[in-house]
Amino acid sequence: MQTCSAYPRSTLSGLFDLYALQCVWVPDRQPIPGSFWGDPEAGLIADRLYLRSDTPLHSAMHEACHFVCMDEGRRARLHTDAGGDCAEENGVCYLQVLLADKLPGFGRRRMLRDMDAWGYSFRLGSPRAWFEGDADDARTWLLHRRLITTNMEPTWRHH
């Protein structure tokens, strides 16, 4: 599983800065604030994404996409549990796959493999089967909120 240590901190910070989300790097072996799943998974508090070098990259992307997909009211109260409904969760998962293509050497194939290895579950089984054959609702959800274009590119806006 690819971890955040595979990229210079500036690369990840630069990507998330586009969404006004600040990366906060936690020293190795220190607890990650705001981690819903516990260490080494990414944490999310307000507009800060907490990461360690051993944080799985898919986890960082997933939590960042929760920040992007939630409304201002929830973002203002955000601490650890991003919440949201099933439609939003699908949008989050879809967006994290699209954003994976923005990291050189990572891309959607690796993202989908890492999601599968972590245990993401979908009606069709694997994350890849879902993304390629059952994610119309997620695309529609993201398009409706203008978070992606009709060409499936991020708009770099948040909801």
Residue pairs with C-beta under 8 A, 6 or more apart in sequence:
1 56
1 57
1 58
1 114
1 117
1 118
2 56
2 57
2 58
2 106
2 110
2 114
3 40
3 53
3 54
3 55
3 56
3 57
4 12
4 51
4 52
4 53
4 54
4 55
4 56
4 57
4 60
5 53
5 54
6 57
6 105
6 106
7 57
7 103
9 23
9 25
11 103
12 23
12 51
12 60
13 22
13 23
15 99
15 102
15 103
16 22
16 23
16 49
16 64
18 156
19 64
19 67
19 68
19 156
19 158
20 47
20 158
21 47
21 48
21 49
21 64
21 67
21 68
22 47
22 48
22 49
23 48
23 49
23 51
24 33
24 48
24 49
24 50
24 51
25 51
25 52
25 53
26 32
26 33
26 43
26 50
26 51
26 52
27 52
28 52
28 53
28 54
30 52
31 39
32 38
32 39
32 40
32 41
32 42
32 43
32 50
32 51
32 52
32 55
33 43
33 45
33 50
34 43
34 44
34 45
34 48
34 50
34 79
34 80
35 41
35 42
35 43
35 50
35 80
36 43
36 44
36 63
36 80
36 81
36 82
37 59
39 52
40 52
40 54
40 55
40 56
40 59
41 55
41 56
41 59
41 63
42 49
42 50
42 51
42 55
42 56
42 59
42 60
42 62
42 63
42 64
43 49
43 50
43 51
43 63
43 80
44 50
44 63
44 64
44 66
44 67
44 78
44 79
44 80
44 82
45 78
45 79
45 80
46 75
46 76
46 78
46 79
47 67
47 75
47 78
49 60
49 63
49 64
49 67
51 60
56 114
56 118
57 103
57 106
57 111
57 114
58 96
58 111
58 114
58 115
58 118
59 118
61 96
61 99
61 100
61 111
62 92
62 93
62 96
63 82
64 96
64 99
65 91
65 92
65 93
65 95
65 96
65 99
66 82
66 84
66 88
66 92
67 75
67 78
67 82
67 158
68 92
68 95
68 147
68 158
68 159
69 84
69 88
69 91
69 92
69 95
69 142
69 145
69 147
69 158
69 159
70 78
70 82
70 83
70 84
70 88
70 158
70 159
71 159
74 82
74 83
74 84
75 158
82 92
84 92
87 137
87 138
87 141
88 141
90 135
90 137
90 138
90 141
91 138
91 141
91 142
91 145
91 147
93 115
93 120
93 127
93 130
93 138
94 131
94 135
94 138
94 139
94 142
95 142
95 147
95 148
95 154
96 111
97 108
97 111
97 112
97 115
97 127
97 131
98 108
98 148
98 152
98 153
98 154
99 154
100 106
100 107
100 108
100 110
100 111
101 107
101 108
102 154
108 131
112 126
112 127
112 128
112 131
113 128
115 127
116 126
116 127
116 128
120 127
122 129
122 130
122 134
123 130
123 134
124 130
124 133
124 134
139 148
139 152
142 148
143 150
145 159
146 155
146 157
147 154
147 155
147 157
147 158
147 159
148 154
148 155
149 155
